Structure formats: structure tokens, C-alpha cells
């Protein structure tokens, strides 16, 4: 390992920690909103960067590059389709969440249904975080950092010990950010790391294409466009990891759950200063997700051309590419921002776990009259407990059967879309009762379990989730017809929250949707790898018309503001 790599890694990581500490050291974090929601003071940029950093992890870089290396760009649907989802979240869900002034998603479920539904969903969230997300995040991060720094060889220890040491290091820093700094410390660190991650992530394909083209970026680009153009296909076939048809069924629902109801994600928007900043942040995150295949997926295709189709374990291609194409000082910088992404996922989920435990478990069961300081204190204790458990579990994941991670992703369907289903019905109906939510959860989970574990249904699991969503939604409305609530549900309103929407939300949303369409037009048989330019011409004309309309709208708005000022 080069000393230059290590020093540049330490310098950037140390800078992030020092800057974050100085920003939060005088912040009051002993209130519920101060600790769990950053004092409800988060601006659009902070929200967007924190959303992206919590979402991205070592598994994103390694896993998606590996699938592009072995298959094609169809896996980009997980990223690009999130742009559409985040627009929907910003326009429909964020206004409702902030209008209610909720701290956790289960708060809404208690208001809409009853306490038992809230407790059950809280338990699902906590089980997912403690058993699945936190340990696997630590393990994946430890594998990536261990390979780049050769921790095993450097310290002369076993692979298990190396993973344990790195996992403990990530866990300790995550504990510092999430437990002592609260959400504000998390998002401040995420902002710096977010900028670094985008810069560092884009360096990989740039330097990779230059190396592939023997020093010429354009020659490298020509190689991946002509040598194996089928690798740039974004429209997945049924045999691909992500068939294109799933974008309109289960993938949409999983994304709506993840971005709109998963506590570790939506908590950033719940901490918004006002609705305007919340919508800005979420839509901005959508735009970043659309361009993320450039640094998540393209490196896998570059690796395919550089190393060949049989170069070894696909999961090692990304780190191998980083080591071979980046100058040594930049390797250290990139590893630092990658470390920040790993840390962000860990501390973001850890902070959300403490929030759920303190407000949805401890407070209703043991501390109905507890002060804010007591709730924050109990949340911190729980955070220490689950951080230690996660660090202890993570090294043992290396002994799990091959393919466990993919299996765990599939198992996420046991709680993701079922939770989204009852949230969705809760918002679009007024008389569907709590019993309907309970029945739907049981039917959804048991049916999905039967399809996956007993009958081994050949239908793609994302299509299965979409079918069950329709069935359980209809079931809830059917129960509501025969056993309706006594009164219509009236959503409570938090009068202290400024819910004035962002005036340019529709224009910004249109740009994101246009970017999504462009990504699929570009990386498909109707894009620049096709001899027929017709679709690109139509796409260009539509874009020109849209941007002229948007700039006209902005000019008109500014003129109106100027006249009002006079």
C-alpha cells in the first residue's frame, strides 16, 4: 500500500470529521426535533446530499459494476427509475408528511390506524436495520477497504480479523456521528462526502477511458461504443438481472417504499426547514440518481474491456479498476469518499433506529411522561447496543452461503411493499379501518413467503410484489366497505410548519423526468448506438421546447417578484 494513498485518505477523512465537529459542537441536541430531525432546519442541499450518501454504499459501487461487467446496463433501472420516484415523493408525500409534522413514518400509521399497527411496523423496521442493513453495510465496506489497503497483508492477520477491525472502525465513527451528533451531524458530513463522492466517482470512468484508450479519452470511449455495444443496452431482457418490465410493476413499488416510507431515508425530508427546502432536496436527489450510472455502472463495462470477460470474481472488478487507473493520491481521496458513503449508510440507519426506538418503543411503553433529554438519552443507549451487535455480526457474514446477499434483497419484499401498501391506502382513503391494515400485512407477507419458499413461483419477485400490492389494496377497500371506520379520518395539521411549496417544483420535476427518458434513449437500441437518429432528434426538439418554457416561467416569476417589491 502506498503511503501517499494512506495519507490522502487520512487527510480528507480527518477534514470531514473536524469540520462536522465544529459545526455541531455548540448545537443543542437534547430535544426530540434537535437530535432526531436536526432541529427541523435542514436545507435542500443538505437533504439531497444526505439522501444520496445514505443510499449509496460499497455494495452499490461493487454490486452494480459487477452486474454491468457480467451482463449489461439494464441494472441501471434501480438508479434511473428512482428519479421518477423521488419526483412523486416530493410532489405528493413530502407535503403530507410536513403538514402533519410527524417524526417517524409509524407516527402516521398510529394516527391513521391504531397503536398496534404502529408497533408492528416499528418492529419490522428495527429487525430490518439490526439484522440485515447494518451488518451487511459494515461487511461490504470492510471488504472494499480491506482490498484497497491490503489490511490483511499489512497487519499480518486473517481475513476474518481484518474484516472485524475495519467493521469496528466504521462502527465507531458511525457511532460518533449518529449517536452524539444526531441527524444534523450526519447530514453535514454527508454534504462534504456527497460532493467528494460525485467528483471521485466520475474520476473512475474518466481515467478508466483514458487508460483504455492508451492515454486518449475519446479512443477509450470509442472502444466501449463499438467493441461490444450490447453491453450498453439499458432495456433488460427477462434473463437479465432487472427485466425492463419490472420498472412499471414491483420496482416502482419498492422504490416508493424505500424513498417514501423507509425511516432511514425519509427522515432527511422530515427534518426539512420548510416544505420548499424539502421539495428542493428530494427533487435534487432525483436528478443525481439519474446520472449515478456514470460512476456506478460504466466502470463495470470499462473493466470488461480492460480485463476481459473471465478476469475473476466480478465483485472485485471495481476495486481493481480503482487501483489500476487512478493516480495514487487520487486513490486515497476516492477511498476516503467511499468510506464516507459506507459510513453514511451506517450512521444514517443507526440514527433512524434510535429515533424509532426512543419515540415508538420506549416512550409509549416506559416513558409516557419522559422529558426530551431522557428520550434522547435512551435512544443513544439503544444506538450503542445495536452498533455493538452489528459490529459483532458483520465478520461472520463471510461464512454465509454464496448468494445470500441477493437472497436478502429478495427477502426485503417481506416488509417493503407491505408497509407501503398500508401507507398508500391510508392516504387515499378515509374509512378503511385498522383491521384492514392488519389483515393486509398478514396476507401480503404469508403469500409472498409461499411464493418464494414453498411454491417457488417462476415469476420475477418484483412482479410478485406488484400482484400482491393490487390484491391487498383491493382487500383493504373491500374490508372498508363492510367494516368502515366510525368516522372519516382527518389528517392532523402542524400549524408551526411552513408548508408553502417550492414555486419551481414542477419545472424541476420536468427536468428530472426528461433526464430519465434521455438515459433510456441514450443507452438503448434507439439511442446514439443506433444508426437511426430519428429518436434523438425528437428528443432534442422536445428538450428545447421544455427548456424554453422553463426559462420563460422563471423570467416571469422574477418579474412578478420585482413588481411586488416596487
N, C-alpha and C positions, 0 to 999 in steps of 0.2 A: 504494500500500500504506500502510495506517495505521500510524503509529509505535506506537500502542497495541497493535496486533496483534503487531508485531515484538518489542516489549518484553516482553509477557506470554509470548510463545513462548520468548524467551531466558531469562526468569526461571525458568520451570518446567523447561526442559531443563537449565539450569545447576544447579538444585537436585538433579535426579536424578543428574547426573554427580558433584557434590560429595558427596552422601550415599553413593553407591556407592563412591567412592574411599576415604572414611573408614571404610567397613565392611570393605574388603578390603586396606587398605594394610599391615596387620600380619599378614595371613593367610599361612601357609606354602603356597605353590603350586608347590613343586618336586617333589612326589611325584605318582605317577600318579593316585591317588584324589583328592588335594588339587586338582590342576589340572583333570583331565578330568571328575571327578564331584563337585566341590565338597566333597571330603573325606567323601563319603557322610554328609552332615549336613543334608540338605535336609528341611524340614518340609512338611506338607500344603499350607499356604497358599502357600509359595514354589513348590512343584511345580505347583499349579493355575494360578497367575498366569503362570508361565513357559511352561507348555504353551499357554495361550490366546494369550499375546503372540507366541510363536514361530509359532503357527498363523495368526493374523490379520496381514494386511499391507494395503498400499494396494490391492492387487488384490482383496482380499476386499470392502472397502467399495465401491470403484468398480465392480467387475465384477458383484457380486450386485445392487447397486442398479440398475445398467443393465439387467440381465435382468428385474428386477421392473418397471422402467419400460416395457420393450418387451413383456413377456409377463404373468406373474402371480407368485404366491408359491410356485410349485412348486419353484423353485430352493432353497427353504429346506431341502429334504431333505438337502443337503450338510451343513448345520449341525445340524438337529434329530436326524437319524439318528445323528450322532456321539455323542449321549447314550447310545444303546443300545450302541454300540461300546465306549465308554470304560468302561461297566459291565462288559462282557465282559473287557476288558483288565485291569481292577482285580481281578476275581474269579479269573481263570484264568491270565493271562500274568505279571502283576507278581509273584505269589508264586513262580512258577518261576524268573523272572529273578533275583530277590533271593536265592532259595535257592541258586542256582548262584554268585552273586557275580560275574557277568560284567560287563565294562566296555563291550563293544560286542556288537551282535547277531551279527556274524560270529564272535565267540568261541564262541557256541553252535553255529554251523554247523561249526566245526572240531571241537568236542567230539563232535557228533552224527554228522558225516560224515567229512570229512578236510580237510587244509590247502588243497587245490586248490579245493574248494567255497568255503572262506572267502575265498581270494584273488579268485576270480571275482566274488563278491557285493560284496566291498570295492571292487573296480574299478567295478562298476555304481553303487554309492553315490557314489563320488568323481566319476565322469563326470556324474551327475545334478546334483550340487551345483555343480561348477565351470562346466559348460557351460549349465545350464538355470536352476536356482533362484537362485543368487547374482546373476548379471547381470540377470535379469528382475525380481528384487526391487528392485535398485538403480534400474532404469529406471522401473518403475511408481511407486516412491516419488518419483523426480525429477520425473516428470510431474505428480503431485498437488501436491507442494510448489512446483513451478515455477509452476503455475496460480494457487495461492492467493497467493503472494508476488510474482507477476509478475516473476520473476528476469530473464527475457529483456528486458523493458522497463526494469527498474530499472538493469541493468548495460549495457544497450545492446549486447547480444551476440545471436548467432544461437541458434535453438532447440537445435541440437546442442551448442553451447558451454555453454548454461545447464544442459542435462541432464548434461553432463560435470562441471561444477562441483558440482552437487548430489550426483551419484553419488560423486564423490571425497570430499565432506564426510561423507556417510553411511558410506562405506567406511572413512574414517579413524577415526571414532568407534567403528564396529563393530570395527575392529582393536584399539582401546584396550580395549574391554570384553572381547572374546573372547580376544585373544592374551595380554594382560598380566594380566587379572583372572581368566581361566579361567571355568569354569561358574558358580562362586559369584557373581562379578561380574555375569554375565548374568542370573541369576535374581533378584538383589537389585534391579537396575534394572528387571527385568520386573515385580516386585511393585508398585513405585510406579507405573510406567506402566500396569499392568493395572488398578489402581484408577481411575486417571485416564481410561483408555480407556472403561471401563464408564460412568463418570459423563459423560464427554464425548460418548460415543456415544449415550447415552439423551437428551442435551440436544437432539440434532438432531431426532428426531421430536416431542419436546415443543414446542420453539419452532416447528418446522415446522407443526404442527397449529394452534398459536396464530395464526401468520401466515395460514394457510389459512382460518381461521375469523374473520378480521378482529379478532383480539385474544381470541377465545374458544376455549379448548382444546376444549370439548365441541362447538362448532359445526364446528370442523375435523374432529373425529372423526366427526361425523355425515356430513360430506361424503364421506369416503373409504368409509364404510359403505354409503351409499345411492347416490352418484352413479355409481359403476362397481364394484359389488360383485364382479364377475367377476375383478377384479384381486387379490382376497383369496383366490383359490382355491389351496389347497395341494396338491391332488391333480392332478399333472401328466398331461396327455394325451400320446399318442405324438408329437404335433407340438411339445410344449413342450421346453425345454432339458433338463429332467430328468423323464422319464416316471415315474409313481408306481411302476410295476412294477420299475424298476431298484433301488428301495430294498431289495428282497428278493433281488437277484442280485448284479450286479457292484459296485454302490455299497457294499454291506456288505463285500465282499472288499477293495475299495480302502481303505475306512475301517479295516479290520482291519490292513491293511498299514501304512497311514500312522500310525495311533495306536499300533500294537503292535509294529512292526518297523523303522520308519524311524528311523535313528540320531539325527537331529536332534531328534526328538520324544521317543522313549522314553528318551533319555539323562537327562532330568529325573527320571523314575521310578527309573532305575538309581542315581541319586545320593541316593536317599531314606535318611534316618536309620535307618529300620527299615520293615518291611512295613506296619505300622499307618499310618505317615505317608505311605507310597507309595500305599496304597489310598485314604486320605483325599483326597490331592491329585488323583488321577486321577478319582475319582467327583465331586469338587467341580468339576473342569474339565468333566465331562459335564453338570452342571446349568447351568453358564454357557453351554455351547454351545446348549442348548435355548432359552435366552432371547435368544441373539445375533441372530435375525432382526429383533428390535425395532430394533436400531441398524444392521443390515446391509442389510435388505430393505425395511422400511417406508419409509425415506427415498426410495426409488425410486418408491414408489406416491404419496407426497406430492408428489414432483417432477412426476409425471404429471398430477396435478390442478392444480398451481400453474402449470406451464409449457406444458401441452398435450402431445399425442401427437407432434407434429412440431417439437419445440423445438431439434433439432440432434443432435449426437453423443451417444448415450446415456451414453457413458463420462464425459462432462463434467457430468452431472446432479448427482452427489453433491457435487462441489466447488462447483458453482453454488449448490446449496441451502445449503451451509455458509456461504458468503459473504453470502447474502441473508437468512437467518433468525436467525443468531446475533449478539448484540451484539459489538462489535469486541474487547473484552478477552477474551471467551469464544472468539472465533475463534482468537486466539493460543494460548490454553490447549489448545483442541482440536487445533490443528495440532501442538502440542508432543507430545501423547499419540499422535497419528497418527504423528509422527516416531519416537516410541518404539516403536510397533508395527513400523514399517518396519525400524528399527534392530535390533529383537529378532529378527525373522526372519533378517536378515543375519548378526548375530553368533552366533545360535544354530546356524545351519548352518555358519558358519565354525569354531566351536568343535568341532562334530561332525566336520568334515573333518580338523582337526588331530588329533583323537583317533584316527580311523580310520587316518590316515597313520602316526602315530607307533607305534601298537600293532600294526597289521595289515600294514604295509608295511615301515617302517624296522626295527622290532625283529626280525622273523623273517629279513629279508634281510641287514641290515648290523649290527645291534646286539643279538645274542642275549645278550651279557653287559653290555649298556649299563645304566648307572645310571638312576634315575628322573630326575635332573637333566638327563642327556643326552637322554632321550626327550622331556621337556618342551621342551627347547631346540630339538630338531629339529622338533617339532610346531609351535613358534612360527615357525620359519623357513618351513616349508611354508605356514603361515597367511598370512604376509606375501606369499608368492609368489602364492597363489590370490586373495588380496584385490586385489592389483595387477592380475591378469589380469581379474578380474570388473569392476573399475572401468574398465578399458580397453575391454572388450567392450560394456558397458551402453549407451553412447550410440549405438552402431551398430544397436541393436535398432529404432530409429525408422525405419530404412530397410528393415526386413523387410516381406515381403508382408502384406497385410491378412489377419487371421485366423490369424496364426502362433501367437499365444498359445493359442488354442483347440486348434490342432494339437499344440502342445507338451503340453497337458494330456492329449490323447488318447495321445500317444507315451509318456507316463508308464506306460501299461499294459504297455510292453515290459519293465519291470523290477519294477513294484509287486506285482502279483498273482503273477507267477512266484516272486519271493522269498518272499512269504507262503505260497505252496503248499509249498515245501520246508521252511519253518519249521513249518508246521501238521502235515505228515506226520511230521516229525522228533519232534514232541512226542507224537503219538498212536500211534506205532509203536515197536517195539524192534529189529526185524530188517531193516527196509528199508535197503539199503546205499547207499554214497556214489554208486555208478554210477547209481542210480535218480534221485538229485537232479540229476546232470549231464545225463542224458537228458531229464528233465522240463524243465529250464531251456531246453535247445536246442529241444525240441518246442514248448514254450509260445511262446517268442519268435518262432520261424520261422513257426508257424501264425498267430499274431497279425499278423505282418508281412504274410503272404499275404492275410489278410482285409482289412487296411487299405490296402495298397499295390498289390496285384495284382488281386484279385477284387472289391474294393470292395463287400463284403458289406453289404446294406441294414440288417441287424440292428444295433441300437444297440450302440456299442462296449462298454458296461458289461455287456450281455447276452453279448457275445462272450467277455469275460473270465470270466464265470461258467461258460460252457460249457467253456472250456479248463481252468479250475480243476478241474472234475469229471473231465474226461478225463485230465489229467495226474496227479491224485491217484490215480485208478484205475490208471494206468500204473505209478506208483511202487510201489503194492501188488502189482501183477502181477509186476514185476521182483523184488520182495522175496520172492515165493513161489518163484521159480525160482533166484534168486541171493541168498539171505539172508546177512546178516552171520554171521560165525563165532560170535559171542556176542551175547547181548542187550545193548542199550545201557543203561547205568546212569548216570543223571544225577549228576554230581558235586555235592557239598554244601559250601557255605561255612559252616563252623561259627561263624564270628565274627559273622554277621549275625543279628539278632533277627527271626525270621520269624513272630512272634505276630501273627495277623491282627487287623484293627480289629473290635472287638466289635459295632459298629453298621453294618457294611458292607452287610448285606442290607437293613436298613431304609433306609439312604441310597440304595441302588440302586433300591429300590422307588419312592422319591420321584422319582428321575430318570426312571424308566420311565413313571410316572404323568404327569410333565410332558411327555414325548414324546407320549403318547397325547392329552393335553389340547391340545397345539399343533395336532395334526391335526384334532381335533374342532372346535376353535375356528375355524381357518382352512380351512373346507371347507363343503360343502353340508349338513352335519349339525351345524353349529355355530351361533354366535349370528347369522349372516347368514341362517339358515333360520327359517321361521315355526313349525317343529315343535320344541318344547323337550324332546321326549322324551329324546333322547340326552344333552343337557346335564343332565337330572335324574338319569339313570342314572349318568352320570359323577360328579356331585356326591355321590350316595349312596356310590358305591364309594370316593371320596376320603375321605369322612367315616369309613367303616369302617376304611380303611387307616391314617389318622392316629390314630384312637383306639387301634388295635393297636400302632402305633409308640410312642406316648407311654406306653402301658401297659408295653411292653417296656423302655423307658428307665427308668421308675419302678422296675420290678422289678430291673433291673440295679443301680441306685443303692442300693436297699435291701439287695441282696446284698453290695455293697461295704462298706456301713456296718456290717452284721453281722459281716463278716470283720475289720473294723478293731477292733471291740469285743473 
